[in-house]
Every structure is written in C-alpha cells, then in structure tokens.
Amino acid sequence: MALTNSIKVFDVILSLTGGGPGGTTYSVAYDIYRDTFQNNLYGYGSAKALILFVAVLIITVIQLTIFKRREVEA
C-alpha cells in the first residue's frame, strides 16, 4: 500500500517545494495539477488523471492478489 500512496503524493510537494528547483520534485499527481489548473489544459489533465487511476488500480489489484495467496488461514 505504500507504493500506491507514494504514487499519489501531492500535498507535501506542493506545500514544501512547489515542484522544487527546476522541477526536480515533481510527482505524477503534481504534474496533473499543474497541467490542469495552472496551464488550463483541462482535457489533458483529465486524461492523465484517468491513466493514473487505472495504473493505481492495476497495482493495487496485483498487490492484493499476491498478499491474499500468502495469507494463512487459521
């Protein structure tokens, strides 16, 4: 679950660095925010957000199936 949460991190980057010097601390979520609300590319930002949603969904399903196999029933 830490992997999916690290993909979705946004608030820490925005509040602490705002993208950092030269964009070194951009994340996917911050890039979506920047394209959508600062550059007014709403369609492009929505498409990126949908792709991020599908990617996080796939990673989560894979992780849940792997951990369910390893689970020991009592």
C-alpha positions in Angstrom: 0.0 0.0 0.0 3.0 2.3 0.5 3.7 2.0 -3.2 0.3 3.3 -4.2 0.4 6.1 -1.6 3.8 7.2 -2.9 2.4 7.5 -6.4 -0.5 9.7 -5.2 1.6 12.1 -3.1 0.7 15.7 -3.8 0.2 17.9 -0.8 3.7 17.5 0.6 5.3 18.5 -2.6 3.0 21.5 -3.2 3.4 22.8 0.3 7.1 22.3 0.8 8.8 22.8 -2.5 6.2 23.7 -5.1 7.9 21.5 -7.6 11.4 22.2 -6.4 14.3 23.8 -8.1 14.0 23.1 -11.8 11.1 20.6 -11.3 13.2 18.0 -9.6 10.5 17.0 -7.1 7.5 16.7 -9.5 5.3 13.8 -9.0 2.6 12.4 -11.3 -0.2 14.0 -9.2 1.6 17.4 -9.1 2.1 17.2 -12.8 -1.6 16.6 -13.3 -2.5 19.5 -11.0 0.0 21.8 -12.9 -1.3 20.9 -16.3 -5.0 21.1 -15.3 -5.2 24.2 -13.1 -2.1 26.3 -13.8 -1.9 25.7 -17.6 -5.7 25.4 -18.1 -5.4 22.2 -20.0 -8.5 20.5 -18.5 -8.9 17.7 -21.0 -5.2 16.8 -20.9 -5.2 16.8 -17.1 -8.3 14.7 -17.0 -6.8 12.1 -19.4 -3.6 12.0 -17.2 -5.8 11.5 -14.1 -7.7 8.7 -15.7 -4.4 6.9 -16.7 -3.1 7.4 -13.1 -6.3 5.9 -11.7 -6.1 2.9 -13.9 -2.4 2.4 -13.1 -3.0 2.6 -9.3 -6.0 0.3 -9.7 -3.9 -2.3 -11.5 -1.0 -2.1 -9.0 -3.5 -2.4 -6.1 -5.2 -5.5 -7.6 -1.9 -7.2 -8.2 -0.7 -6.5 -4.7 -4.0 -7.7 -3.1 -3.9 -11.0 -5.1 -0.3 -11.6 -4.1 -0.9 -10.9 -0.4 -4.1 -13.0 -0.5 -2.1 -16.0 -1.7 0.4 -15.6 1.1 -2.3 -15.3 3.7 -2.5 -18.2 6.2 -6.0 -19.2 7.2 -6.4 -20.1 10.8 
